[in-house]
Amino acid sequence: MTTDLVPTPPAALGPPETRGHTEIADRVLERIAVRAVTEVDQAGGVPRRLLGVPLGRAKAGPDPQVTAHVDGHLATVAMTVSVAYPAPIRQVSRCVRERVAARIGELTGLDACEVDIDVARLTHPAAPRTTVDHEAPSAPPQAVDRQRRRAAIRAFRPRRTLPAVLIAALLAAVALLATIQVVASLINRDAQVLPVTWLTRAGHDLRWDDPAVLAAAAAILAVGVLLVTLALAPGRPRMIALRSEDPQTTVGITRAGLRHCLTAAVGGLDGIDRAHVRLHRRRVRVNADSPLHDVGDLPQRVRQAVTGRLDELSPMRPLHVRTTVRGREE
């Protein structure tokens, strides 16, 4: 006797809101963004940093530093990349932003509403690379948009890493010593980690109007005011903000990268042996040496090369250029 087995029909699926949900980790977006940057010509990674100081030299090997955050169906990405010299920084950063947003949308379905890009280094490619095909750059606007400048200030303001690390280490050490002293007192152990006897005697003998108390209070107040000032004052920006055609993209170049770029522009001129560039808050100082006895129009040519490169980069705040060319002495 045989029995035919009839397959059981699959259970009907419930409504979409009861089937569960899919969560995409921030780390997934970061890896997608890293791979998307590698797909863009002239864009690369940067070395890791320790207390704001880069470790090693930038090259093609390191991955871009990317941080991402998912909020519902929206995604925000911040990355630090390098650009191969002399590729146009604004166009490469725009291409990176478009590629990252497109990849995130294709692979995750999320909307990359904000992609912040920091250009930390200009690198020299080891071999000729294909130039990124973009539209011709348009002339930068004459008036700097206030909203873009504020966004650049927020993005490139100094991190105050060193003061924060020092204060955190000091507070952690004091808290550790106080904890050891309290635990030792609770278990009836004589551990004089802190000068408790001296502090007790000082609290009993000193008065609020004593000079020592007033001096200590003034010193603590000064340190507090200094820390609050460091936290609120914008300080010297980590990067020089550049104009961008995309209002949602914040582009900047480090001061070392700008010095390297301007030095390369001056060093490529005929009649120039070496050049030294110094950046100040609102001006650029260029000192160049020439093997010629009569420098002739070299100062004007050096100035034109520097101003031309600055026009290509288009910083938000105009920089005044001063040049000095020293010829060979008789």
Contacts in CASP RR format, 6 or more apart in sequence:
PFRMAT RR
TARGET T0000
AUTHOR 0000-0000-0000
METHOD contacts of the structure
MODEL  1
MTTDLVPTPPAALGPPETRGHTEIADRVLERIAVRAVTEVDQAGGVPRRL
LGVPLGRAKAGPDPQVTAHVDGHLATVAMTVSVAYPAPIRQVSRCVRERV
AARIGELTGLDACEVDIDVARLTHPAAPRTTVDHEAPSAPPQAVDRQRRR
AAIRAFRPRRTLPAVLIAALLAAVALLATIQVVASLINRDAQVLPVTWLT
RAGHDLRWDDPAVLAAAAAILAVGVLLVTLALAPGRPRMIALRSEDPQTT
VGITRAGLRHCLTAAVGGLDGIDRAHVRLHRRRVRVNADSPLHDVGDLPQ
RVRQAVTGRLDELSPMRPLHVRTTVRGREE
13 19 0 8 1.000
24 70 0 8 1.000
24 108 0 8 1.000
24 110 0 8 1.000
25 70 0 8 1.000
26 67 0 8 1.000
26 68 0 8 1.000
26 69 0 8 1.000
26 70 0 8 1.000
27 68 0 8 1.000
28 108 0 8 1.000
29 68 0 8 1.000
29 70 0 8 1.000
29 75 0 8 1.000
29 77 0 8 1.000
29 104 0 8 1.000
29 108 0 8 1.000
29 110 0 8 1.000
30 66 0 8 1.000
30 67 0 8 1.000
30 68 0 8 1.000
30 77 0 8 1.000
32 100 0 8 1.000
32 103 0 8 1.000
32 104 0 8 1.000
32 107 0 8 1.000
32 108 0 8 1.000
33 64 0 8 1.000
33 66 0 8 1.000
33 68 0 8 1.000
33 77 0 8 1.000
33 79 0 8 1.000
33 100 0 8 1.000
33 103 0 8 1.000
33 104 0 8 1.000
34 63 0 8 1.000
34 64 0 8 1.000
34 66 0 8 1.000
35 103 0 8 1.000
36 96 0 8 1.000
36 99 0 8 1.000
36 100 0 8 1.000
36 102 0 8 1.000
36 103 0 8 1.000
36 104 0 8 1.000
37 43 0 8 1.000
37 44 0 8 1.000
37 45 0 8 1.000
37 64 0 8 1.000
37 66 0 8 1.000
37 79 0 8 1.000
37 81 0 8 1.000
37 96 0 8 1.000
37 99 0 8 1.000
37 100 0 8 1.000
38 44 0 8 1.000
38 63 0 8 1.000
39 99 0 8 1.000
39 103 0 8 1.000
40 92 0 8 1.000
40 95 0 8 1.000
40 96 0 8 1.000
40 99 0 8 1.000
40 132 0 8 1.000
41 87 0 8 1.000
41 92 0 8 1.000
41 129 0 8 1.000
41 130 0 8 1.000
41 131 0 8 1.000
41 132 0 8 1.000
42 83 0 8 1.000
42 84 0 8 1.000
42 87 0 8 1.000
42 92 0 8 1.000
42 125 0 8 1.000
42 129 0 8 1.000
42 131 0 8 1.000
42 132 0 8 1.000
43 64 0 8 1.000
43 81 0 8 1.000
43 82 0 8 1.000
43 83 0 8 1.000
43 84 0 8 1.000
43 92 0 8 1.000
43 95 0 8 1.000
43 96 0 8 1.000
44 60 0 8 1.000
44 61 0 8 1.000
44 62 0 8 1.000
44 64 0 8 1.000
44 81 0 8 1.000
44 82 0 8 1.000
44 83 0 8 1.000
44 84 0 8 1.000
44 123 0 8 1.000
45 58 0 8 1.000
45 60 0 8 1.000
45 61 0 8 1.000
45 62 0 8 1.000
45 63 0 8 1.000
45 64 0 8 1.000
45 65 0 8 1.000
45 80 0 8 1.000
45 81 0 8 1.000
45 82 0 8 1.000
46 54 0 8 1.000
46 58 0 8 1.000
46 62 0 8 1.000
46 64 0 8 1.000
46 65 0 8 1.000
46 80 0 8 1.000
46 81 0 8 1.000
46 82 0 8 1.000
46 120 0 8 1.000
46 121 0 8 1.000
47 54 0 8 1.000
47 55 0 8 1.000
47 56 0 8 1.000
47 57 0 8 1.000
47 58 0 8 1.000
47 59 0 8 1.000
47 62 0 8 1.000
48 54 0 8 1.000
48 55 0 8 1.000
48 62 0 8 1.000
48 65 0 8 1.000
49 55 0 8 1.000
51 161 0 8 1.000
51 162 0 8 1.000
51 165 0 8 1.000
52 159 0 8 1.000
52 161 0 8 1.000
54 120 0 8 1.000
54 121 0 8 1.000
58 82 0 8 1.000
58 120 0 8 1.000
58 121 0 8 1.000
58 123 0 8 1.000
59 123 0 8 1.000
60 123 0 8 1.000
60 125 0 8 1.000
60 126 0 8 1.000
64 79 0 8 1.000
64 80 0 8 1.000
64 81 0 8 1.000
65 79 0 8 1.000
65 80 0 8 1.000
66 77 0 8 1.000
66 78 0 8 1.000
66 79 0 8 1.000
66 80 0 8 1.000
67 77 0 8 1.000
67 78 0 8 1.000
67 79 0 8 1.000
68 75 0 8 1.000
68 76 0 8 1.000
68 77 0 8 1.000
68 78 0 8 1.000
69 75 0 8 1.000
69 76 0 8 1.000
70 110 0 8 1.000
72 110 0 8 1.000
73 109 0 8 1.000
73 110 0 8 1.000
73 111 0 8 1.000
74 110 0 8 1.000
74 111 0 8 1.000
74 113 0 8 1.000
75 104 0 8 1.000
75 108 0 8 1.000
75 110 0 8 1.000
75 111 0 8 1.000
75 112 0 8 1.000
75 113 0 8 1.000
76 112 0 8 1.000
76 113 0 8 1.000
76 114 0 8 1.000
76 115 0 8 1.000
76 116 0 8 1.000
77 100 0 8 1.000
77 104 0 8 1.000
77 112 0 8 1.000
77 114 0 8 1.000
77 115 0 8 1.000
77 116 0 8 1.000
78 115 0 8 1.000
78 116 0 8 1.000
78 118 0 8 1.000
79 96 0 8 1.000
79 100 0 8 1.000
79 115 0 8 1.000
79 116 0 8 1.000
79 117 0 8 1.000
79 118 0 8 1.000
80 117 0 8 1.000
80 118 0 8 1.000
80 119 0 8 1.000
80 120 0 8 1.000
81 93 0 8 1.000
81 96 0 8 1.000
81 117 0 8 1.000
81 118 0 8 1.000
81 119 0 8 1.000
81 120 0 8 1.000
82 119 0 8 1.000
82 120 0 8 1.000
82 121 0 8 1.000
82 122 0 8 1.000
82 123 0 8 1.000
83 89 0 8 1.000
83 92 0 8 1.000
83 93 0 8 1.000
83 119 0 8 1.000
83 121 0 8 1.000
83 122 0 8 1.000
83 123 0 8 1.000
84 122 0 8 1.000
84 123 0 8 1.000
84 124 0 8 1.000
84 125 0 8 1.000
84 129 0 8 1.000
85 122 0 8 1.000
85 123 0 8 1.000
85 124 0 8 1.000
85 260 0 8 1.000
85 261 0 8 1.000
85 264 0 8 1.000
86 261 0 8 1.000
86 264 0 8 1.000
87 131 0 8 1.000
87 132 0 8 1.000
88 132 0 8 1.000
88 134 0 8 1.000
88 137 0 8 1.000
88 312 0 8 1.000
89 119 0 8 1.000
89 242 0 8 1.000
89 251 0 8 1.000
89 252 0 8 1.000
89 253 0 8 1.000
89 313 0 8 1.000
90 137 0 8 1.000
90 242 0 8 1.000
90 243 0 8 1.000
90 244 0 8 1.000
90 245 0 8 1.000
90 251 0 8 1.000
90 314 0 8 1.000
91 132 0 8 1.000
91 134 0 8 1.000
91 135 0 8 1.000
91 137 0 8 1.000
92 132 0 8 1.000
93 117 0 8 1.000
93 119 0 8 1.000
93 244 0 8 1.000
93 249 0 8 1.000
93 251 0 8 1.000
94 134 0 8 1.000
94 244 0 8 1.000
94 245 0 8 1.000
94 246 0 8 1.000
94 249 0 8 1.000
95 132 0 8 1.000
95 134 0 8 1.000
96 115 0 8 1.000
96 117 0 8 1.000
97 115 0 8 1.000
97 117 0 8 1.000
97 246 0 8 1.000
97 248 0 8 1.000
97 249 0 8 1.000
100 112 0 8 1.000
100 115 0 8 1.000
101 112 0 8 1.000
101 115 0 8 1.000
104 110 0 8 1.000
104 112 0 8 1.000
105 111 0 8 1.000
105 112 0 8 1.000
114 248 0 8 1.000
115 248 0 8 1.000
115 249 0 8 1.000
116 155 0 8 1.000
116 249 0 8 1.000
116 250 0 8 1.000
117 249 0 8 1.000
117 250 0 8 1.000
117 251 0 8 1.000
118 155 0 8 1.000
118 156 0 8 1.000
118 239 0 8 1.000
118 250 0 8 1.000
118 252 0 8 1.000
119 239 0 8 1.000
119 251 0 8 1.000
119 252 0 8 1.000
119 253 0 8 1.000
119 254 0 8 1.000
120 239 0 8 1.000
120 254 0 8 1.000
121 254 0 8 1.000
121 256 0 8 1.000
121 257 0 8 1.000
122 253 0 8 1.000
122 257 0 8 1.000
122 260 0 8 1.000
122 261 0 8 1.000
137 245 0 8 1.000
138 245 0 8 1.000
140 243 0 8 1.000
140 314 0 8 1.000
141 243 0 8 1.000
144 243 0 8 1.000
144 316 0 8 1.000
144 317 0 8 1.000
145 247 0 8 1.000
147 247 0 8 1.000
148 243 0 8 1.000
148 244 0 8 1.000
148 247 0 8 1.000
148 250 0 8 1.000
148 316 0 8 1.000
149 241 0 8 1.000
149 316 0 8 1.000
151 250 0 8 1.000
152 237 0 8 1.000
152 241 0 8 1.000
152 250 0 8 1.000
152 252 0 8 1.000
152 316 0 8 1.000
153 234 0 8 1.000
153 237 0 8 1.000
153 241 0 8 1.000
155 241 0 8 1.000
155 250 0 8 1.000
156 237 0 8 1.000
156 238 0 8 1.000
156 239 0 8 1.000
156 240 0 8 1.000
156 241 0 8 1.000
156 250 0 8 1.000
156 252 0 8 1.000
157 234 0 8 1.000
157 235 0 8 1.000
157 237 0 8 1.000
157 238 0 8 1.000
158 235 0 8 1.000
158 236 0 8 1.000
158 237 0 8 1.000
158 238 0 8 1.000
159 238 0 8 1.000
160 230 0 8 1.000
160 231 0 8 1.000
163 227 0 8 1.000
163 230 0 8 1.000
167 227 0 8 1.000
177 193 0 8 1.000
177 194 0 8 1.000
178 194 0 8 1.000
180 191 0 8 1.000
180 193 0 8 1.000
181 191 0 8 1.000
181 193 0 8 1.000
181 194 0 8 1.000
181 196 0 8 1.000
184 190 0 8 1.000
184 191 0 8 1.000
184 193 0 8 1.000
206 212 0 8 1.000
206 213 0 8 1.000
207 213 0 8 1.000
238 254 0 8 1.000
239 252 0 8 1.000
239 253 0 8 1.000
239 254 0 8 1.000
239 255 0 8 1.000
240 252 0 8 1.000
240 253 0 8 1.000
240 254 0 8 1.000
240 255 0 8 1.000
240 258 0 8 1.000
240 315 0 8 1.000
240 317 0 8 1.000
241 250 0 8 1.000
241 251 0 8 1.000
241 252 0 8 1.000
241 315 0 8 1.000
241 316 0 8 1.000
241 317 0 8 1.000
242 251 0 8 1.000
242 252 0 8 1.000
242 253 0 8 1.000
242 313 0 8 1.000
242 314 0 8 1.000
242 315 0 8 1.000
242 316 0 8 1.000
243 251 0 8 1.000
243 314 0 8 1.000
243 315 0 8 1.000
243 316 0 8 1.000
244 250 0 8 1.000
244 251 0 8 1.000
253 261 0 8 1.000
253 313 0 8 1.000
255 279 0 8 1.000
258 279 0 8 1.000
258 313 0 8 1.000
259 277 0 8 1.000
259 278 0 8 1.000
259 279 0 8 1.000
261 309 0 8 1.000
261 313 0 8 1.000
262 277 0 8 1.000
262 284 0 8 1.000
262 286 0 8 1.000
262 306 0 8 1.000
262 309 0 8 1.000
262 310 0 8 1.000
263 275 0 8 1.000
263 276 0 8 1.000
263 277 0 8 1.000
265 305 0 8 1.000
265 306 0 8 1.000
265 308 0 8 1.000
265 309 0 8 1.000
266 272 0 8 1.000
266 275 0 8 1.000
266 277 0 8 1.000
266 286 0 8 1.000
266 288 0 8 1.000
266 302 0 8 1.000
266 305 0 8 1.000
266 306 0 8 1.000
267 274 0 8 1.000
267 275 0 8 1.000
267 288 0 8 1.000
268 305 0 8 1.000
269 298 0 8 1.000
269 301 0 8 1.000
269 302 0 8 1.000
269 305 0 8 1.000
271 290 0 8 1.000
271 291 0 8 1.000
271 292 0 8 1.000
271 298 0 8 1.000
272 288 0 8 1.000
272 289 0 8 1.000
272 290 0 8 1.000
272 298 0 8 1.000
272 302 0 8 1.000
272 325 0 8 1.000
273 288 0 8 1.000
273 289 0 8 1.000
273 290 0 8 1.000
273 291 0 8 1.000
274 288 0 8 1.000
274 289 0 8 1.000
275 286 0 8 1.000
275 287 0 8 1.000
275 288 0 8 1.000
275 289 0 8 1.000
275 302 0 8 1.000
276 286 0 8 1.000
276 287 0 8 1.000
276 288 0 8 1.000
277 284 0 8 1.000
277 285 0 8 1.000
277 286 0 8 1.000
277 306 0 8 1.000
278 284 0 8 1.000
278 285 0 8 1.000
278 286 0 8 1.000
278 287 0 8 1.000
279 285 0 8 1.000
279 319 0 8 1.000
282 317 0 8 1.000
282 318 0 8 1.000
282 319 0 8 1.000
282 320 0 8 1.000
283 319 0 8 1.000
283 320 0 8 1.000
283 321 0 8 1.000
283 322 0 8 1.000
284 306 0 8 1.000
284 310 0 8 1.000
284 319 0 8 1.000
284 320 0 8 1.000
284 321 0 8 1.000
284 322 0 8 1.000
285 322 0 8 1.000
285 324 0 8 1.000
286 302 0 8 1.000
286 303 0 8 1.000
286 306 0 8 1.000
286 321 0 8 1.000
286 322 0 8 1.000
286 323 0 8 1.000
286 324 0 8 1.000
287 323 0 8 1.000
287 324 0 8 1.000
287 326 0 8 1.000
288 298 0 8 1.000
288 302 0 8 1.000
288 323 0 8 1.000
288 324 0 8 1.000
288 325 0 8 1.000
288 326 0 8 1.000
289 325 0 8 1.000
289 326 0 8 1.000
289 327 0 8 1.000
290 298 0 8 1.000
290 325 0 8 1.000
290 326 0 8 1.000
290 327 0 8 1.000
290 328 0 8 1.000
291 327 0 8 1.000
291 328 0 8 1.000
292 298 0 8 1.000
292 327 0 8 1.000
292 328 0 8 1.000
293 327 0 8 1.000
293 328 0 8 1.000
293 329 0 8 1.000
293 330 0 8 1.000
294 327 0 8 1.000
295 325 0 8 1.000
295 326 0 8 1.000
295 327 0 8 1.000
298 325 0 8 1.000
299 323 0 8 1.000
299 324 0 8 1.000
299 325 0 8 1.000
302 323 0 8 1.000
302 325 0 8 1.000
303 321 0 8 1.000
303 323 0 8 1.000
306 321 0 8 1.000
306 323 0 8 1.000
307 321 0 8 1.000
310 319 0 8 1.000
310 321 0 8 1.000
END
